[in-house]
Amino acid sequence: MPGTRRQRRRAPAHARKTPRDDPRGLSPTGAWPPVGERRALGEVAVGAADPRAAAGGEPTAPAEHVPPGAPPRDARPVRSGRALLRDVAHRDRALMVGGAQLRLLVLACTPEDSTAVDLASGSLLRLRIPWPAGHEPDLSPFDVVEATLADDPECDDLAKPEAATVVAPPRHVGSLKGRRVRAILARVAATHDGPLLGFVGPSAPYWDFHGLRPSVALIHPTRGPQLMHRHADGSTWVRFGWERDDVWLPVEDPRAVRALAASRRERLTGKQLATALGFSPHYLLVALTSPRAGHCYKICQGVLPKG
């Protein structure tokens, strides 16, 4: 019969497999080769090298290969947002003493300092991080990190009462998003009550600060924001409304600067700005710089979504 002839037809020579052709070392019938051949191929002979299999039990699973330099399984980043917040002991105030371990939600990261929310107290902190030479700050908004304060946190800057020094670069343990981030940002956002950071104008002399005014604030502008390119020095500025004030601040958010440069436009606002950033801007992180020629200047450290 034609069907019988097709079934008896042998496979062409180039399609025939031998134990050497099959990467697993199987014979053409699918059976495993003898133990000696498997040892020659570098495999473990089940029943001879595994004591559990020799006793009639299940063979042990091979150990997981961990690349050199990779952190152990217990030290790998935690992915669950619920797990990141579950182990945090809530406090009324941030623990700003030497050696304290903090879990923080990053909002902005610059070479000068990094602004984050202390998840235990809900306070805004500015961390002075000793980045290694040649290593650019690489923390992203909404990263969750763990940091240890230095023995002397240096919390005596009158212009930056929220600032503290950490021992080493923080350890990244995960990230938050969605409703958890929205709830945290809504709690720390500043209210529309008075001028930005407690004084009018773009800057103030350093000797005017006495540690009684905040140096950083998360705000929701009443108008805008609008990103603009300044030709005089090639800098990026943001324009927005705060109550009745028309505010212009230099931007030190790398993502916002890159978004404006990539768009090849002089200014971005509305849907064009949202498209360039990849999200609709809702918050601005406004902060004071370190003294520059005796004055501390207001800047925009970050352009952030709602959550």
N, C-alpha and C positions, 0 to 999 in steps of 0.2 A: 504494500500500500504506500501511497505517496507520503502520508503522515509518518509511517514507520521508517521510511528511508530518511526523512528529515531528522527523526529522533536518533537514528544510528549514525548520522553523519558526524565525523570527528571535527573538532574545532581546528582552525588553521594553526600552523606551527607558531606564528608570532603571538597568538592569543593563549597558548598553553603556559600555565604557571608551574614553577618548580619551587621547592622550599627556599632556594636562593633568590628567586624573582620576587616572592612575596615579602613585603617589608616586615611582616609579623613572623616570617619563617614557617608558614603553614604549608602543608602539602596540597596538591591539586584537589584532594577530596575534602579539605577543610580540617584535617586532623593535625594535632600538634606533632612536631617532629620529636624524635627520641631526646631523652634528657641530655645526653652527651652533646648533641647538636645544639640544643638550647643553651648549654653552658658556653659553647664556642661562640654563639651569637651574643653573649653577654647577659643572658636572662637568668633569673633565679629559678631553679627547678623546684616546683611546688612538691612537697612530700619528702624532699631530701634536705633542703636548706631551711625550711620553716618548721620549727618544732611543733607548732600547733597543728599544722597539716599532717605531720607524721603521727600525731596522736589521734588523728581522726577528726580534728576540729576544723574551724574555718581558718584559712591563712590570714595573717595580719596584713593590713593595708600598708603600702609603702609610705614612708615619711614624706611630708610635703616639702617640696624644694623651695627654699627661701633664698632669693638672690642676695649676694654679699652687700652689706650696708643697709638692707631693708629692715624696717622696725619689726619687732615681734608682733604676733597677732594681737596681743593685749594692748599694744601701743598704737595700733592703727586707728585712723580717725573714726569717730563715732558718726554715724549717718543719720540716726533718728533724732528729730528735733525734740521729741518728748524725752528721750534719754539725756539730751544735753541740758535740759532744764530741771530734770527730776532730782539730780544730786546737788543742786545749788541750795545752800543754806541762806535763807533770806535774812537781811539785816536792815536796820533803819538808815545806817550810814555806811559808806565805803570804808573798808578796813585798810587804812593808809599807814601801816607800820612796817618796819623792816622785816623781810622774809615772808610777808603775807602772800598767799597764793590766790589769784583772782581768775575767774572765768568771765570773759568779756565778749561782747558783740562788736565787731569792728565797723565803724562808719566811714573812716577816712584814714589814709596812710600816706604820709609825706616824709621826706628825709629829716625834717625838723622834729616831728613827733607824729604820733598816731592817736586819733580820737576814737574812743570806744565807750560802750555802755557796760558798766559793771552789772552783771546779771543778778547778783545777790542784793544790791541796794537800789538799782535803777539809776545810779548817778553817772553823769558824763565825766570821763577821765581822759587826761592827755598823757600818754606814755612816751617817755624819752627812751628809745630803744637803741642799744649799741649794735648797729648793723655791722657785719664784718666788712673789711676794706674791699671795695669792688663789688659789693652785693647791694643791689638796689632794693628798696622796700617792696615787698611782694604780697602784702596783705590786701584782700579785696573787701569791698563792702559786704556786710552780713556774714563774714567769716566768724566762727566762734573759736577763740584761742584761749590758752591758759598761760599766764605770766606770773612770775615771781618778782616781787619788789626787792630792790637792793637793800642791803643792811641800812644804808642811809638813803631813803627815797628822795631826799632833797625837795620836800614839799613846802619850801619857804619862798617861792617866787611870788611876789606881791601882785604881779600882773597876771599870773596864771595859778590861781589857787587850786585848780584841779590837776596840775601837773605832778608827775612822779616818775622816778627812774626805775627801770627794771634791770634784772641781772643779765639777761640774755634775750635774744629774739624769742618771741612767744611761740608756743607749740600749737599748731593748727589741729583742732580736734573735730571739726565739722562745720556745718553752716546751717543757717535758719532761713526760712522763706515763708511766704503766705501770711496767714492770720497771726502767727506768733510774732513775726517781725512787725506787722501793722500795730499790734497791741503794744509792743515795747516802744515803738517810735511815737505813738500817740501819747504815751505817758510822759516821755521826756521832752516833747515839743514845747517850745516857749509860747506864752500867750502874747497877744497883741496889747502890750501894756508898757508904754514908754519907748524910748529910743533903743536901737540895737546895742546890746552889751552894756547898757546903762549910761551911755554918753552920746552926745550929738557929734557928728562929723566923722571923717574917715580915719582919724588917728588921735592919739593923746600922748602927752609926755609920760615917760615911765615913772617919774616921781609923783604923778597924780594918782597912782594906783596904791591901794592899801590892803589888798587881799579881800575886799568886801564885795567886789563885783565879779560876775562870771566872765571868763575869757573865751567861752565857746557856747554856742546855742544852736539848737536845731529849730528852724523856723519854717512856717508855711507862708510864703509871700501872698499878699493880698492882690498883687498884679504881677503878671509875668510867670516865669523868668524869660529873659532874652539874652542869648550869648552873642558877643560881638568881638571882632578882631580889631586890635589897635595897631595902626601902621607905624606909629612913632617908634615903638620898641618891640613890636611883634607879639605883644602879650594878649591874653584872652580875658575879657571882662564879662561880668553878668550884670544885667540891669533888671531891677524888680521893684515892686512897691511894698512898703512897710507902713501900714496905716496911711498917713498923708504924705510920707516922705518918698521921694524918688531916689533910690539907692543905686550906686554904681560901685562894684567891688572887683578887684582882680581875682582871677580864678586860678587855683593851684590844684585842681582835680585833674589828674592825667587823662582820665577817660573823657571828660568834657572837652579838654583841649584837643585831644586826638579827633573827637567827633566833629568839632568845628573845622579842623584842618582837612579832614577827609571829605567834608561836604564841599569844599572849595567855594564857600560863600562868605560874605562879610559879616552876616548876622543870621541867627537861627532863632525861631520862635514858633510856638504853637505846634502844629502837626509836623512841620519840618524838623523842629528840634527833637520831638519824640521819635521820629524815624531815625535821625542821626544817632541818638543815644541808645535806641533799642528799648526805651520805656518812656512813659509819660512822667516828666519831672514833677514832683510834689513837694519835696523838702529841699532846703538849702542848709548846709552846715557852715555857719559863720563863726570865725575864730579870730583871735588876736595873734599877731606875730611876736617873735622875740624883739627886743629893742633894736631898731635900725636907725642909726644916727640919733639915738636918744628918744625915739618915738615908737610906739606900738601901733601897728596898722591893722585895720579890719580887712580880712580876706575871706573868700569863699573856698573852704576846704573840700566841699563835696556837693554834687548835685545828685539827689537820691530819689528813687520812686517811693510810692506810698507804702510798699511792702513787697 
